[in-house]
């Protein structure tokens, strides 16, 4: 065993999305645009988290199709498989292995506080899968298997990121002697930083401005999918719920008006302007004018992505090749982490 101080990577990004349906504007504005930008400055690892998807029932044939669809959406949105590692979670065993170790590190009390479990389990939590309950431990394993330092996500994932940091900290402290013996004087796992930035960190449903836009919302009108065609995008924005007033001229006037807040926020995020700028143009006017221009803007930004997704989906073998290559590169990083975790914990490895 060496005694020189080993360090963790300083600039490594990990994030993922569930293949539970088509990616939507919330996924795009909340996470994807930051993922794309970070490719220029960081070592980036982007995953399709299929093991997370099965915490709720998924039709197997649809799940397989969704994994390829989300991969196509990643590439069409601007993730470059040569610059970043793009892969599918279940093809890298380290995620499930490390998640088990973290099931033994995380405390029940920590998981009891997770609001996403309460939202997704609904009223009868006895009928929820155990996987749904320990989902945040798997998410911690996803990130820490690569000892990632930065995690670009939407606002809804903040609590899970805090749990990831708690798990990393407890592991580093519980096993500090073994970690130091391996030569890591500053802990084995980094405490990863959430990257929650931009105007679209919390995009809400177009049918109810108090609920987040979500793939699993039964109403198709609640979300704009990034693969929607121009007519569908325009129709969904036209039908978006509003309130009876005109748009306010100042940001403070959006308080207590969740639908107005949401549409102005989406406009701001897509046009990379501030809420103030949008209200300078549309304040005092009716929603119809804002909606018309928002539809044009959304089509301008999303239509090229939809066209590219369709092209990529026509060649599923190429998508599978990208995923296989990504999984191979991901395994090379994650496997040594797992080997060292086994040494630290006292498990024998082959
Ligand atoms: N409405 C949103 N606004 C901003 N960011 C969002 N994200 C999701 N919804 C919004 C961000 O997208 C990334 C991937 O999310 P996910 O696919 O892992 O799962 P999710 O957060 O549970 O998204 P959905 O759409 O609500 O999926 P379902 O319905 O399957 O649960 C994350 O970074 C998330 O923050």
Boltz pocket constraint, residues with backbone or C-beta under 6 A from the ligand:
constraints:
  - pocket:
      binder: B
      contacts: [[A, 16], [A, 17], [A, 18], [A, 19], [A, 20], [A, 25], [A, 26], [A, 27], [A, 28], [A, 29], [A, 30], [A, 31], [A, 152], [A, 153], [A, 154], [A, 155], [A, 156], [A, 157], [A, 200], [A, 201], [A, 202], [A, 203], [A, 204], [A, 212], [A, 213], [A, 214], [A, 215], [A, 216], [A, 217]]
      max_distance: 6.0
